[in-house]
Amino acid sequence: MRLVIQRVKKAKCIINNELYQGIDDGLLIFIGFTEGDSCELFPYFYKKITNMRIFNDKFNKLNLSIKDIHGKILVISQFTLYAWPYNGNRPSFTKALAYDKAFDLYEKFCKGLNEIVETKMGIFGEDMKIELLNDGPVTILLDSDDLKEANYGK
């Protein structure tokens, strides 16, 4: 599971030239899934995302979380996070999880995150245009493979 988390002043998901979802002051998360991913790690990621201190306090220090600022989250599915661009000029996407399995994980991930912080979603598998005003910029990458290196659960 890979998540690209961006602190934004605003983010919009546009489908068929119409605004589908939008947020102000919050997080835009692009998420992709690969074989072996499951809901097991969701609680860890929920806690990490909602408690990560990446918003400025009154002293302009990164001391506040999305919960502290009462921000919102927009989550966009993005299978291209598992692109393999190293052989030739056309990336391979075979490492991305199959559509049905990824759809199920995306829906469950967003539903669970929404129980903690108001979370809006794009439409899985749809051609979406994403507009954002990155704040900072602050961009954080979370990858389930990195949890092994960080001794997750120990």
N, C-alpha and C positions, 0 to 999 in steps of 0.2 A: 504494500500500500504506500503510495506516495502522495504527499500533500504539499502544495506550494501555497503558503499563507502570505497574503499581502495586506498590510495595514492601508486602508483607503479612506479618503475623505468622502468619496462616493464611488459606487459601482453599479452598472446596469447590465442586464441581460436582455438583448433585443432579439426577437424571433419574428421572421417575416416582416421586417421593418417596423415592428411595433414593440413598445416597451412591455416586457413580460414580468420582470422583477427588477427592483432597485433598492439600494440601501444608501444611507449616509453614515459617516463616522463608524467604521467597523472593520470587518475582515472579509476579504474575498479569498475563497479557498478553491483551488483547482485540485481535484482528487482523481487518482487513477488506481486501478487494482490489477494484481497479477495472480497467477496460480499460487495456491496455498494461502491466500488471504482469507480471513474469516472475521466474524464479529467479535472474536475473542479479544482483540486489541482495541476495540472501540472505546471502552472505558478509559484506558490509558490516554488515548488521543483526545477524548473529550476533556479530560482533566488538564492535559498539557495545553490545549488550545484555549480553554476558558480561563486558565490561571496564568498564562504566559504574560509577563509584564513587559509589554511592548508599546504601551501608550504613555504619552507624556503627562507628568504631574505638573503642578503649578510652578515647579522649579525647572521645567523642561527636561526632566530626567525620565528615563523609561522605567516607571514604577507602577503603572496601572495596567490592569487586565481589561479585557472586553467586558467582563461583568462589572468592573468598577466604573466604567464610562457609560454603562447601559447601552452599549453598541449592538449592532446587528451583524449577522453573518450571511453572506451569499455563497453558496456552494455550487460549483460547476463541475460536472463530470468531464474528465479529459483523458481518454485512453492514450493520447500521444505522450503522456508522461513516461510511458514504457516503450518509447521508440528506441530502436537500436540503429543508430546512424553511422556505424563504423565500417560497414561493408558496402562499398559503392556509394552512389549519390541518392538513392531512394531509400529512406528509412524503412526498416521492418517493424511491424507492430505485433509480431507473434508472441511477444512477452506480455502483452495486454490480456487481461482475463476475458474469457468468452462473454459475449453480450448479455445473455440471460443471467449469468452468475454475477457479473459486474452491476447490472441493473438492480438486482436484489440487494447487494451490499450497499450501493449508493442510496437507495431508498431507506434502508435500515439505519445507515450512518446519519443521514440528515434528520430522520425522525428522532433519533436518540439525542442528537446535538440540540435540536429544537426544544427538548425538555429542559435544557439548561440555559440557553441563550436563544432569543428569537432568530430563527434560521430560515432563509428563503433558498429556493432551489431553481436551477435551470431545468430544462427538459432533457432527460437522458437520451443520448443518441441523436438529438436534434442539431441542426446547423444553427449555431448561436453566434451572435456578435456581442462581444463583451467590451464595454467601455469602462474605464476606471481612471480615477485620479489617485495615484499612489501617494501615500503620505509618508514622507521621510526622505527617500523611500525606505521602507522596512519590509523586507521579504525574508521569510523563514522557510526552510525545506525540512519536512519531517518524512522519514522513510522507515518503514517497518524493519528493513534489513539492518538499519543502524542501531536498532534496539539491542541486538545481540552484542554489538560492540560496546554499548553503554551499560551492559549487564542488567537489562530490564528484568525486574522481578527478583533481584538479588539484593 
